[in-house]
Amino acid sequence: MIPLEKIIVLSQVALFSMLKTEELNTISTIAIETSYEDGDTLFSKDEMVEKLFIVVSGEVMIFKADQEKPMATVKENDFVGELSLFNTSPHITSARCSGKCRFLIIKHKDMERLIDEYPAIAVGFIKVLISRMRDMIESQN
């Protein structure tokens, strides 16, 4: 993926949508492109994986520990693994690819540096986390 493609992908992710092109370009330089196959696990419950997975294509199913029915599905232009970036505890869920998936991955240490440099990213995280929390609460009613 060329840098311009990464910038386009990042601009479509809610977390980064408020950033300027110059800022997106900086993020694109640390975002690592990778692919996973159907059934591959991104992380498992109780595992320490300090990465943000931005879904470029495909779907990721999020599971509670002992359940086979997914509690959520993450699709293109969304992300997973955000809690591990701010909390040093192991994951409380598992994430598995449903079909072939492509990702941009940002490591924990790189994300911390970005947030220091671009505080708007932290605001983006807060907005997205609140929205996800609201959706979870509403789905349980």
BAMAR-670996 format. One line per field, with one value per residue (C-alpha): x, y, z; residue number from 1; residue in one letter. Coordinates in steps of 0.02 Angstrom, whole numbers, plus 50000, padded with zeros to 5 digits. Layout:
x = c(X,...)
y = c(Y,...)
z = c(Z,...)
nr = c(NUM,...)
rest = c(A,...)
% end
This chain:
x = c(50000,50075,50075,49931,49822,49861,49812,49647,49610,49656,49547,49395,49422,49320,49469,49573,49440,49465,49652,49734,49820,49991,49948,49876,50037,50137,50025,50039,50228,50211,50060,50115,50013,49980,49857,49775,49681,49507,49504,49668,49666,49721,49722,49647,49572,49707,49839,49944,49944,49979,49924,49784,49715,49634,49526,49566,49462,49371,49280,49339,49227,49244,49207,49188,49297,49189,49060,49056,48928,49016,48971,49024,49085,49216,49217,49312,49363,49343,49470,49498,49624,49605,49586,49757,49834,49777,49768,49913,49794,49771,49628,49456,49394,49461,49465,49462,49459,49304,49375,49536,49575,49697,49750,49853,49932,49996,50097,50064,50226,50196,50017,50074,50196,50058,49939,50075,50102,49919,49801,49651,49679,49644,49481,49439,49468,49355,49214,49226,49237,49084,48988,49036,48988,48819,48789,48832,48713,48573,48595,48572,48402)
y = c(50000,50167,50310,50400,50244,50235,50417,50385,50234,50329,50477,50362,50294,50390,50398,50497,50584,50753,50759,50860,50776,50818,50731,50581,50571,50560,50419,50329,50317,50212,50109,49936,49847,49662,49526,49384,49232,49170,49104,49188,49258,49438,49417,49302,49333,49358,49393,49551,49623,49809,49851,49946,49849,49963,49858,49899,49756,49605,49575,49536,49446,49490,49350,49334,49200,49045,49093,49049,49181,49346,49493,49616,49627,49753,49798,49904,50078,50027,49966,49842,49827,50006,49962,49880,50046,50130,49986,49871,49730,49579,49576,49532,49468,49374,49436,49322,49356,49308,49289,49363,49530,49672,49789,49940,49909,50042,49985,50048,50147,50231,50276,50355,50464,50512,50562,50671,50752,50761,50774,50772,50584,50564,50660,50545,50392,50460,50495,50323,50232,50325,50284,50099,50096,50173,50045,49901,49967,49994,49820,49742,49825)
z = c(50000,49951,50078,49991,50007,50193,50213,50125,50235,50394,50346,50338,50515,50645,50761,50636,50531,50616,50577,50440,50292,50362,50526,50433,50334,50496,50557,50390,50412,50570,50518,50464,50332,50359,50307,50402,50337,50381,50559,50611,50787,50815,51004,51134,51305,51438,51305,51303,51126,51125,50949,50866,50717,50586,50469,50288,50220,50291,50455,50631,50755,50940,51064,51251,51327,51316,51186,51002,50957,50922,51033,50898,50720,50666,50482,50356,50417,50599,50725,50866,51006,51066,51250,51256,51206,51367,51489,51529,51574,51460,51335,51403,51234,51084,50905,50753,50566,50469,50296,50231,50314,50284,50423,50464,50633,50753,50903,51080,51096,50928,50975,51138,51041,50918,51057,51134,50965,50911,51062,50943,50928,51115,51093,50947,51056,51192,51069,50989,51157,51223,51065,51079,51263,51222,51085,51203,51337,51212,51138,51310,51338)
nr = c(1,2,3,4,5,6,7,8,9,10,11,12,13,14,15,16,17,18,19,20,21,22,23,24,25,26,27,28,29,30,31,32,33,34,35,36,37,38,39,40,41,42,43,44,45,46,47,48,49,50,51,52,53,54,55,56,57,58,59,60,61,62,63,64,65,66,67,68,69,70,71,72,73,74,75,76,77,78,79,80,81,82,83,84,85,86,87,88,89,90,91,92,93,94,95,96,97,98,99,100,101,102,103,104,105,106,107,108,109,110,111,112,113,114,115,116,117,118,119,120,121,122,123,124,125,126,127,128,129,130,131,132,133,134,135,136,137,138,139,140,141)
rest = c(M,I,P,L,E,K,I,I,V,L,S,Q,V,A,L,F,S,M,L,K,T,E,E,L,N,T,I,S,T,I,A,I,E,T,S,Y,E,D,G,D,T,L,F,S,K,D,E,M,V,E,K,L,F,I,V,V,S,G,E,V,M,I,F,K,A,D,Q,E,K,P,M,A,T,V,K,E,N,D,F,V,G,E,L,S,L,F,N,T,S,P,H,I,T,S,A,R,C,S,G,K,C,R,F,L,I,I,K,H,K,D,M,E,R,L,I,D,E,Y,P,A,I,A,V,G,F,I,K,V,L,I,S,R,M,R,D,M,I,E,S,Q,N)
% end
